Structures are given as structure tokens and as C-alpha cells.
Amino acid sequence: MLESSTKWFPLATVEDYRLLLEHDPDAKLYRCDDDEGLIGFAILKIEHFTGGSEGVVIACSAYKEGVHLVELLLPAIEGLFKGVTSYRVTTAREGLAWKLQRAGWLQTHVVLRKVAPS
């Protein structure tokens, strides 16, 4: 299910997620369910800095008709982070960025990527 989250980042695969979970003790895989069963999965971690800790959404994927990731899952995901100063998510989906901003998230960075010559 998390494979869809790699669509816009072709260098990463689900295997990279597996390795991250295996080698980074701060990264955790969460299963998201409702009363009817599975909605999706999220990989989350907390990064610690001098000014505070930040909850990072590494990957998240949900698929269930009528499930809106931001409206339904994001508050639950935010609730999983304890003792953080802020949250961070990276997305290549313009529509998701717009929904996140409507939910109180602020754009703080722009990421540009260029293919290196071979």
C-alpha cells in the first residue's frame, strides 16, 4: 500500500522503507484502521534538534472510498507524536499541499530536483 507514496520520488522504493524501519529505531510503521478495517499505513519518526523535536511523516498511504487523508488520518497521525514542537511532511502533490495548508500547515521549503548527467 505504501508503494503509491513513492510515485513522485522514483529513487525510493518500498524496500527503502523496510530498510529505514529496520535500521532507524526512531522510525515506526503504523497501521490505520477504522471500524470496518484497514484504511492505510504511515511511517513516522521523531527528529530531535536543539530547539525541539519534530514529528516527521516519512510516508503515508490510505485507500478507502470516502477517506480523506488530511481530514481523517492527519489528526490521528499528529496525535501519535508525543512531546514534539512541530510536524513535517514532504509532498509532491500540489493538491495535498493545499489541503495541508487549509489544515494549518505552513509551507516552509521548496525542494527542487534535477537529474544528474550520466
Secondary structure, 3 states (H helix, E strand, C coil): CHHHHHCCCCCCCHHHHHHHHHHCCCEEEEEEEECCEEEEEEEEEEEEECCEEEEEEEEEEECCCCCCHHHHHHHHHHHHCCCCCEEEECCCCHHHHHHHHHCCCCCCCCCCCCCCCC
